[in-house]
Amino acid sequence: MTTRPSTPARRPSLPGRLKRKFDQIHFVRRAWGTIEKERTGTEECMKYVPPPLDTYYRGITVHADRATIWRWLCQMRAAPYSYDWIDNYGRRSPRELTPGLDELQAGQPILVIFEVVGFERDRHITVQIKPGLRWFWGNTCCTFRVEDAEDGNGCRLLMIMTVHDLPGRLAGRTGVYQLRKYFFPWAELVMVHKQFRTFKMLAENQAAEDSSHASDSPKKEAGHAGVIRPR
């Protein structure tokens, strides 16, 4: 029996390879750090923006409890915690918690160009672009959400950003809408990537310190209990 030589697999065409690469890049821009389950359902931020919506997702695992991470998110009222030389006038974002920043109210300024529109303690903070800035930034709303990790190892810090996907008259005529739609998500991803890494470091450091203090307390108490004082 004669066997035919196997035909080598055909390499995808250049347009096919370019499309695949574009899809991969687009996915990173759209859903960095998240899994499919985290990108389904109605998010709090979607309640504040009329359709049609253009939505982006970001996520990171943090080895700390929800209360610790949420408390650090409240620090966004003081500083952005991203690239300080860009969005905090060169001043370093505080590395210690500022008392009172967790007393949230709707309308409070946060992240420079946003305001608080909703929150649930230890669960989420939802912020929206201030009305006077929407002609340029669009009607943009973001929910910073904290939830327990499925494997029980820490928590997931998520950010869902949704934008009203129709240009206003001024933004459409000047090209601001096109610029914002295609370039803003990339710029925002770079800033959020840095911000999330910073929050991860700060929350995990605090969790380690709290754990260390908790483990030291019983030892100190036991030491005091075993002391025999001379009469």
N, C-alpha and C positions, 0 to 999 in steps of 0.2 A: 504493500500500500504506500502510495506517495503522499507525503505530508507537505502541505503548502506552507511556505514561510509566513510567519506571523507578520501582520501589517502593523508597523509602529503607530502608536496613538498619534492622532493628528493634533498638532499644537493649535490652541485657540487662535483665532484671527486677532489682529491688532485691535480692531474696534471692540471685540469681545473681551480682550485683556484689559483694555482701558475702562470698559464699563464695569468689570469686576472690581478693579482698583478704585474707581469712583464710588461704587457702592460701599466698599469697605471704609473709605474715608468718610463718606456721608454718615455711615452708621456710628463712627466714633464721634462725629460732630453732634449727632442726634441723641446718643444713648450711652455716653462714656460711663464705664464702671457699673452699669446696671444689668439686671437680668430681666427676661421677658415678664415675669410675674410682677416686677416692680413698675412696669410700664402699662399696666392695665387698670381700668377703673377710673372713676371721677376723682380728681384731686381738688383740694380746697381752693387752689389758685384759679381753677377753671370757673368757679362760681362768680368771679369778679370781672371776667372778660367776656364780651359777647362773641359768638361765633361769626366767621370761621376762625379756628384756633390753629396756631402753629406751636407745637409743644416739644420741649427738649428735656432730657433726663440726665442727671449726674448722680453718682453714688460712690461710697467708700465704706469699708468696714473699720470700725473703731472699737478697740478693746477697752471699753468703759461702759458704765450704765447709762440709761437714757437721761436721767436727771442731770448727770455731769455734762453730757454733750449739750443738752438743751440749754443749760446755764451758760455754756460758752457761746452758744448761738445768740443769746441775749446781748453779748458783748458787741454785736454788730451795731448796736446803738452808739457805741463809742468809737469804733474803728472798723474798717473792712476786713482786716486780717488777710490781705492778699499781698500784692506787691506794693508796699507802703510808699515807695518812691514814685509810684504812678498815681495811686488813688487815695493816699493819706497825707499828701503834701510833705512827704519825706519823714514824717514822724512815725516812730515804731508803734505798732499796735500793742496795747498793754498785755503783759504776760501774767498779770494777776487779775482776778475777778474784781470788778468795780461794784461795791455795794449799791443795791437799789435798781440796777439795770434789768433785773428780772421782774420788776413791777410794770408789766406791759399794759398799754392802753392803745386803743385804735387812734390813729392820727399821729402817733409819735414818729419823728424822723428816724430813719435807719438806713445804713449803707449809702449815706450822702444824698442820693437822688430818689430814694424810696420812702414810703411811710408804712407803718404797721396797719394792716386791715383785719387781721384775725390771728388767733393763737389758742393753743391748748397746752397747759403746762406739761412739760416732759414729753410732749408729742410733736407739736409743730409750731412754726411761726410763719405767717403768710404776709408778704409785703408787696406793695404795688407802686409803680412809678408815680411820682407826684403829678397831679393833673396838668400843671403848667409846663411840664417837660415832655408830655406825650406826643407833641407834634414832631419831635425829633426821635425819641426812643421808642415810640409806639406805646399802645396800651399794654404794658407788660406787667405780669404778676408772677411772683415766685413763692413756692411753698418749700420751706426747709423742714423736712420731716425726719423724725427719729423713730426707729422701730427695732425690736429685739431681733437679733440674727437667728435664722432658722436652726443653726447648729448649736445655739445656746452660748456661743463664744463671742461675747461682746454685742455690739449693735450696728445697725446700718444707718448711716447718715445719707439722706437723699435730698436732692434739690430738683424740683420740677418747675420749669419756666415755661409759661404759656403767653403767647402774644396774639393780639387781634390781627389776623392776617389779611387786612385790607388797608390800602394806603389812604391817609387823609388827603385832602385836596392839595395842601402845601407840600407834604412829603412826596406825593406822587408826581407833582409837576417839577420839583427840584431834583429828583433822583435820590432823595434821602431814603425813601422806602426801599429801593433796590439795594442800596448800600447797606442798610440795616439788615435786610433779610438774608443776605449772603455772607456778610463779613462779621456782623455783630455776634452770631453764635460762636464763631471761632475765637473772637476776642474774649467773650464771656467764658468760654471753656478754659482758656489759659488762666484767667483770673480765679475761677472757681476751683480749678485743679490745685492752685497754690493755696487758696483759702482752706479747702478741705484738708490738705496735708498739714496745714498749721493747726487747725482745730483738732485733728487726730493726735498730733504730738502733745498739745496742751491738755486735752482730756485724758489721754493715756498717762501722762506724767502725774496729773492730779489723782487719778485712780490708783496709781502705784503708791503715791504718798499717803493717801487715805488708808490703803490696805496696810501699809507699813505702820502707821500710827495705831491702827486697830489691833494689829498683832503685838505691838509693844505694850499696850495698856494692860492686858492680863498679866504680863510678866512683871510689870511694875507693881500691880496690886498684890500679886503673889509674893513678891519680894518684901513689901511692906508688912504683909500678914505674917511672914516668918521671922521678923526681927524680934529679938528678945532684948528689951531695954533694961539696963542695969538699974537697981533701986538705990 
